[in-house]
Amino acid sequence: MRSPNWKSVLACAAFVISAGIAFASDGGGSVYPAGVETVMPGMLPGPGATLFEEFTNFYQANELTGSNGKALLPGFHLRVGAVAPRVLHNWGVHLLGGTLVSAAAFPYVYVHLDAPFGAGSKAGFSNPDLGLAYIAYATGNVHWYYGMDLYTPGFSYTKDALVNIGQHNFADSAVGAFTWRPNRERTEVSSKLQYIFNYTNPATNYRSGNEFVWEFDSMRNVSKTVALGFNGFYDQQTTADTMNWLQYLDGNFGRTMQIGPEIRCHFKHYAMALKYEKDFLTENRPVGNSLWLQFGIPLPSHREE
């Protein structure tokens, strides 16, 4: 039997996506929590408005896959909980036919890992996600934006730790999203696309490959306040991992797809969503499932007349 790639095992063991951010060790990880942006991702606050969002996520995995998509080893159990507040603000500045929006998210994550090579737990703040500049548009029942995100290193990192919270590198991302609400806004179809450029971890000289991430949802109102549908994402690593500027083994290419049901409730001043996502087509990642509870509420702010 082929022996496990222990570097990949340890890297994947520390990988999970959680409510507004990911935590990971070098290799197999991501700074972005694919699956988080499936609630009307193309709709941003209007000019002068501020939106507060909160994301709560529970993730569990009992299997770890290698490059062939098959389980690497038995006795792998990963449990993660996370909460992440996020604030978005539209500055009311007109630019390129749209308006300028900025955002910031600061996730707090707890992880517990049991595996044949060890066990450990840790809690702390993960990689902040800074939406430096989005240009937002709205025409009829179509909303969309494009812009740039910056991910900074996590607040707590130990080079040789079995479990770390957050990648220890910078990354930036070109991002765009749209939300279409036809049928008098009773139907919603949305997608968010981004390409993430990862940079080198200075503590290890390890650089995770770049990623393409597609998030999506399709919803239908069944009443004035309740919508039902499905959501998910596809995350594909597009370039190889490197160590000391050389390709690491076979490149340690990661891939995951998740899909599952979503229910959303709209009230007068806020909205809540409950959604479930299950892993498919996974390579060099844990295989598990994710439960999300998230809400958004507008904050008092100046709005343009």
C-alpha positions, 0 to 999 in steps of 0.5 A: 500500500502506498505510504501517506504523504505526511506533509500533505497529511499534516497540511490537510489536517489543519485545513478547514473553512469557517465562517468568514475565514479559513485556518490552515497549515502550509499546503492544502489550505486557503485564506478564504472560506469558500461557501460563506458568500451564498446569500445574495452576494452581488447586493451591497449596501446603497450609497451612505449605508452600512451593513453588519453581518455575522457568520457562525459555522460548524464544520466536521470531517472524518476523512482526509483525501490525497491527490487521487481523492481517496482516503489517506488514513483512518482515525481522522476527526476534525471539528471546527466552530467559528464566528465572524463579524463583518462590516460593509460600508458604501462611501457614496463616492461615484466611480466608474459608473458605480459607487465605492464600497469597503468591507472588513471581517475578523473571524474567531475560530476554535478547532479540535483535531484527533488523528493517528499522528496526534491530537490538539485544540486551539482557539484564536483569531484567523486571517482578517479579510479586508475588502479594500475597494468594491465598485457596486452597481444596481440596474433594475433587478440586477445587482453586481460588483467587482473589486479587490480583497486583501487577506493578512496573516492570522494573529497566532502562528507557531511554525511546528504546531500540529494545529494553527489558526490561519494561514501565515501569509498574505494573499490578495484576490480579484473578485466579482459577484452578481445577484439577479432577482426576476419574477418581481424579486420572488426568484434569486440567482447569484454567483460570486467568482474570485481568483486568489493569489497566495504569497510565501509563508516567511516562516517556512518558505512554503507557498500555497498555490493560487485558487479559483473559487466559484460560489452560487445559490438559487432561491425561490420565495415560498412566502413574503418572508421565507425563501428556499433553495440550494447553495454551494461552491467549487474551489480549485487550486490552479498552480502548484505549492512550492517549498523554497521556490521549488514545486512541492512533490506533485504540487499538492493541488487541492479541490473541493465542491460543496452543495446543499439546501438553504433557507432564508428569512427576511424581516423588516430590518434584517435577514437570516439564513440557515444553510448546509453544505456537503463536500464532494470531488475532494482532493488533498482536503478533508471530507466533511460537512458544514452548517452555517447560520448567518444574519445581516442588519443595516446600521444607522448611517447617513444615506444620500437623498 
